[in-house]
């Protein structure tokens, strides 16, 4: 197995130029209320509200405004932020309304809240709007956090507390989004650092370094939690399922697809916590070397399933830069994997090679934390 090899000839462009092109193209997509067209939720093909795509474009627009100083991007970012503060986005003043699917929560677990929290936290300082940070903080702190397990519970849009989000990448992405607020808000910092303190015990790996899909707290902690709060009985079922799924080849394929998503969330955590001196111990406590190893990420390069990351190259590139301090060529190769396959040079959007072009185009947002690499299209 091998990682991407991008020796093809093509236009050379910087990431910042690509971001600006894409943000300028997105201006044509923005609607009168500040929102962007909603996507559909990946492999499940479930309809989403505009919250996630608008949040992603808010992050991108505010970053491009930082880069260029062009007020057209500030105006669009402010409009997107206004939408996220609206009653449509948070109809009851609690969590964001991220999806409308019969039989499922409207908050879309923790992952449905991660994008708006990240978008508001990123845009607040850039746009000079502290209320964006306040809203993001309020949404994070709405979610009950269990210190014994190091996990958050889901909160429905009407404020009702559901249960633990048992998908590991959801927990990590939510923590990564919340960590954008840690420097400004001590309460958020305390919760995020308690999450990272337990993270080692909640991550399980296959022998080849691929991260398993479900949380897997130590069994004794699960039993103690269920005895104290019987409504958390699903944690026991989750533990049994996690063990069974360890032997499932189809589940392993799904986990390969989601491996870049976990890496993305971990990279966001390190970016924000390292500047506060809150990460150094985690470099040795977490299995960073195993999850970023070439033999591990090579499996993602060869994965052709439908689960997981829509932009695995961007996700892994960020992880390699932030978590592993990888050499420039390796990062560039992963970036070029995505941009050569997915960037439509006619529309200037990351919309090619997918049936969910709206969702994928907005995912260019994850480039904002990367250095300004030169890449070939």
C-alpha positions in Angstrom: 0.0 0.0 0.0 1.2 3.5 -0.7 0.1 7.1 -0.1 -0.9 9.4 -2.9 1.7 10.3 -5.5 0.9 13.5 -7.3 3.6 14.0 -10.0 1.1 15.2 -12.6 1.6 18.4 -14.4 -1.0 21.2 -13.9 -1.5 24.8 -12.7 0.4 25.6 -9.6 -1.6 27.7 -7.1 -1.4 28.5 -3.4 -4.0 27.3 -0.9 -4.9 30.9 0.0 -5.5 31.6 -3.7 -7.8 28.6 -3.9 -9.6 29.6 -0.8 -10.2 33.1 -2.2 -11.4 31.7 -5.5 -13.8 29.4 -3.8 -15.1 32.0 -1.4 -15.7 34.4 -4.2 -17.7 31.7 -6.1 -19.7 31.0 -2.9 -20.9 34.6 -2.8 -23.2 33.7 -5.7 -24.7 30.8 -3.6 -25.5 32.9 -0.5 -29.2 33.5 0.0 -31.0 36.6 1.1 -31.3 35.4 4.7 -27.5 34.9 4.8 -27.7 31.1 4.7 -26.2 28.8 2.1 -28.0 25.9 0.3 -28.2 22.9 2.6 -26.4 19.7 1.7 -27.3 16.1 2.3 -25.7 14.0 5.0 -23.2 11.9 3.2 -23.8 8.2 2.7 -27.1 8.3 4.5 -28.4 10.8 1.9 -30.5 12.6 4.6 -31.6 16.2 4.2 -29.8 18.8 6.3 -30.8 22.3 7.2 -28.6 25.2 6.0 -26.8 25.2 9.4 -23.8 23.1 8.6 -23.0 24.5 5.1 -23.6 28.1 6.4 -21.2 27.4 9.3 -18.5 26.1 7.0 -18.8 29.0 4.6 -18.8 31.4 7.6 -15.4 30.0 8.6 -14.1 30.2 5.0 -15.4 33.7 4.4 -14.0 35.1 7.6 -10.6 33.5 6.9 -10.5 35.0 3.3 -11.4 38.4 4.8 -8.4 38.0 7.1 -6.2 37.2 4.1 -7.5 39.8 1.6 -9.1 42.6 3.6 -11.8 42.7 1.0 -15.0 43.9 2.7 -17.2 41.9 0.4 -16.1 38.8 2.4 -16.8 40.5 5.7 -20.2 41.5 4.6 -21.0 37.9 3.5 -19.6 36.5 6.7 -21.7 38.9 8.8 -24.8 37.8 6.9 -23.9 34.1 7.5 -23.4 34.8 11.2 -26.7 36.6 11.4 -28.4 33.5 10.0 -26.8 31.3 12.6 -28.0 33.7 15.3 -31.6 33.6 13.9 -34.6 31.8 15.3 -34.6 29.5 12.2 -31.1 28.2 13.1 -31.9 27.9 16.9 -35.7 27.8 17.1 -35.8 27.3 20.8 -32.7 29.1 21.8 -30.8 25.9 22.7 -28.9 23.8 20.2 -28.8 24.3 16.4 -31.4 22.7 14.2 -29.1 20.7 11.9 -31.3 18.1 10.3 -34.9 17.1 9.8 -35.1 13.3 9.6 -38.0 11.3 10.9 -37.0 9.2 13.9 -33.7 11.0 14.5 -32.6 13.9 16.6 -32.8 17.4 15.1 -29.5 18.4 16.7 -27.6 15.7 14.7 -25.8 14.7 17.8 -22.6 16.5 18.7 -21.4 16.6 15.1 -24.4 18.8 14.1 -23.2 21.3 16.7 -19.5 21.2 16.0 -19.7 23.2 12.7 -21.7 26.2 14.0 -19.6 26.4 17.2 -16.4 26.4 15.1 -17.8 28.9 12.6 -19.0 31.4 15.2 -15.8 31.0 17.3 -13.6 31.6 14.2 -15.6 34.5 12.9 -16.2 36.4 16.2 -12.8 38.0 16.6 -12.3 38.5 12.9 -15.6 40.4 12.5 -15.4 42.1 15.9 -18.5 40.5 17.1 -18.2 39.1 20.7 -21.8 37.9 20.6 -20.8 35.2 18.2 -18.3 33.8 20.7 -20.9 34.1 23.5 -23.4 32.0 21.5 -20.9 29.4 20.7 -19.9 29.2 24.3 -23.5 28.9 25.4 -24.1 26.0 23.0 -21.0 24.1 24.2 -21.9 24.5 27.9 -25.5 23.4 27.3 -24.1 19.9 26.7 -23.7 17.9 30.0 -20.2 16.5 30.4 -19.5 13.4 32.4 -16.2 13.7 34.1 -16.0 10.0 34.9 -16.3 9.0 31.3 -14.9 12.1 29.7 -17.8 12.3 27.3 -20.6 14.7 26.3 -24.3 14.0 26.0 -26.4 15.2 23.1 -28.9 18.0 23.6 -32.0 18.3 21.4 -33.0 21.6 19.9 -35.7 22.1 22.5 -33.2 21.8 25.3 -34.0 18.2 26.3 -31.0 16.1 27.2 -30.7 12.9 25.2 -27.9 10.4 25.8 -24.2 10.2 25.2 -23.1 10.5 21.6 -21.3 7.1 21.2 -19.6 7.9 17.9 -15.9 8.8 18.6 -15.4 11.2 15.8 -18.5 13.2 16.9 -17.0 13.6 20.3 -13.6 14.6 18.9 -15.0 17.0 16.4 -17.1 18.7 19.1 -14.1 19.0 21.3 -12.1 20.4 18.5 -14.7 23.0 17.8 -15.1 23.9 21.5 -11.3 24.3 21.8 -11.5 27.4 19.6 -13.2 29.0 22.7 -10.8 27.7 25.3 -8.5 30.7 25.5 -11.3 33.1 26.0 -13.6 31.1 28.2 -12.3 29.2 31.3 -15.4 27.0 31.6 -14.9 25.7 28.1 -11.2 25.2 28.7 -11.9 23.2 31.8 -14.4 20.9 30.0 -12.2 20.4 26.9 -9.1 19.6 29.0 -11.2 17.0 31.0 -12.2 15.5 27.7 -8.6 15.2 26.5 -7.5 13.8 29.9 -9.8 10.8 29.3 -9.3 10.6 25.5 -6.6 7.9 25.7 -9.0 5.6 27.5 -11.8 6.3 25.0 -9.9 5.6 21.8 -9.4 2.1 20.6 -7.2 1.1 17.6 -7.0 -1.8 15.3 -3.6 -3.4 15.2 -2.8 -1.5 12.0 -3.5 1.9 13.6 -7.0 2.5 12.2 -9.3 4.2 14.9 -12.4 2.2 15.9 -15.7 3.9 15.3 -17.4 3.8 18.7 -16.2 5.1 22.1 -14.9 2.4 24.4 -14.6 3.7 27.9 -13.2 1.2 30.5 -15.9 -1.2 31.4 -15.8 -0.4 35.1 -16.6 3.2 34.4 -19.5 2.2 32.2 -21.0 0.0 34.9 -20.6 2.8 37.5 -22.3 5.3 35.2 -25.2 3.0 34.4 -25.7 2.2 38.1 -25.8 5.9 38.9 -28.0 6.8 35.9 -29.9 3.7 34.5 -31.0 5.8 31.4 -27.4 5.3 30.2 -27.9 1.6 29.7 -27.1 2.0 26.0 -23.4 2.3 27.0 -23.5 -1.4 28.0 -25.0 -2.3 24.6 -22.4 -0.1 23.0 -19.6 -2.0 24.7 -20.9 -5.3 23.5 -21.3 -4.0 19.9 -17.8 -2.5 19.9 -16.3 -5.9 20.7 -18.4 -7.6 18.0 -17.6 -5.0 15.4 -13.9 -5.6 16.0 -14.3 -8.8 13.9 -16.4 -7.3 11.1 -14.6 -6.6 7.8 -17.4 -4.3 6.6 -17.2 -2.3 9.9 -13.4 -2.0 9.4 -13.9 -0.5 6.0 -16.3 2.1 7.5 -13.6 2.9 10.1 -11.0 3.4 7.4 -13.4 5.9 5.8 -13.8 7.8 9.1 -10.1 7.7 10.0 -9.4 11.1 8.4 -12.3 12.6 10.3 -10.9 11.6 13.6 -7.5 12.9 12.6 -9.0 16.3 11.6 -10.7 16.7 15.0 -7.4 15.8 16.8 -5.5 18.3 14.7 -8.0 21.0 15.6 -7.7 20.2 19.3 -3.9 20.5 19.1 -3.9 23.7 17.2 -6.0 25.4 19.9 -4.6 23.8 23.0 -0.9 23.9 22.1 -0.9 27.7 22.1 -2.1 27.5 25.7 0.5 24.9 26.8 -2.2 22.3 27.2 -1.2 19.7 24.7 2.4 18.6 25.2 1.6 15.6 27.4 -1.0 14.4 24.9 1.7 13.9 22.3 3.0 11.0 24.3 -0.3 9.8 25.9 -2.2 9.5 22.6 -1.2 7.0 19.8 -0.2 9.8 17.4 2.6 7.9 15.7 0.4 4.9 15.0 -2.6 6.8 13.6 -0.5 9.0 11.3 1.9 6.3 10.1 2.3 5.9 6.4 1.1 2.3 6.5 -2.1 3.5 8.3 -3.0 6.5 6.1 -2.2 4.4 3.0 -5.3 2.4 3.7 -7.3 5.7 3.3 -5.6 6.4 0.0 -6.9 3.0 -1.3 -10.4 3.2 0.3 -13.1 3.5 -2.3 -16.2 3.2 0.0 -18.9 5.8 0.7 -18.5 6.2 4.4 -16.4 8.9 6.1 -14.6 12.0 5.0 -15.6 13.8 1.8 -12.2 15.4 1.7 -9.8 12.8 3.2 -6.8 14.4 1.6 -7.4 17.8 3.3 -8.1 16.1 6.6 -5.0 14.0 6.6 -2.9 16.9 5.3 -3.9 19.0 8.4 -3.2 16.1 10.7 0.2 15.5 9.2 1.1 19.2 9.5 -0.2 19.7 13.0 0.1 16.4 14.8 3.2 14.9 13.1 5.2 17.9 11.7 5.4 15.9 8.5 7.6 17.1 5.6 6.0 19.5 3.1 6.0 17.0 0.2 3.9 14.5 2.1 1.3 17.2 3.1 1.2 18.5 -0.5 0.6 15.1 -1.9 -2.5 14.6 0.2 -3.8 18.0 -0.6 -3.3 17.5 -4.3 -5.1 14.1 -4.1 -8.3 16.0 -3.1 -7.9 19.1 -5.3 -7.0 17.3 -8.4 -10.0 15.0 -8.1 -12.6 17.3 -6.6 -11.8 20.9 -7.5 -13.9 22.2 -10.5 -11.8 24.8 -12.2 -14.9 26.1 -14.1 -16.9 26.9 -11.0 -14.0 27.3 -8.6 -15.7 25.1 -6.1 -14.7 21.8 -4.6 -17.7 20.2 -6.2 -16.4 17.6 -8.7 -16.7 13.8 -8.4 -19.6 13.6 -6.0 -23.4 13.5 -5.9 -23.4 15.9 -2.9 -21.6 18.8 -4.4 -23.1 21.4 -2.0 -21.8 19.6 1.0 -18.4 18.9 -0.4 -17.9 22.4 -1.7 -18.4 23.8 1.8 -15.8 21.3 3.1 -13.0 23.5 1.7 -13.4 25.2 5.1 -10.9 22.7 6.6 -8.1 24.3 4.6 -8.2 27.4 6.7 -5.8 26.1 9.3 -3.2 24.8 6.9 -0.1 26.7 5.8 -0.2 28.4 2.4 1.2 25.5 0.4 1.8 25.5 -3.3 -0.2 22.7 -4.9 -0.8 21.5 -8.5 -4.3 21.2 -9.9 
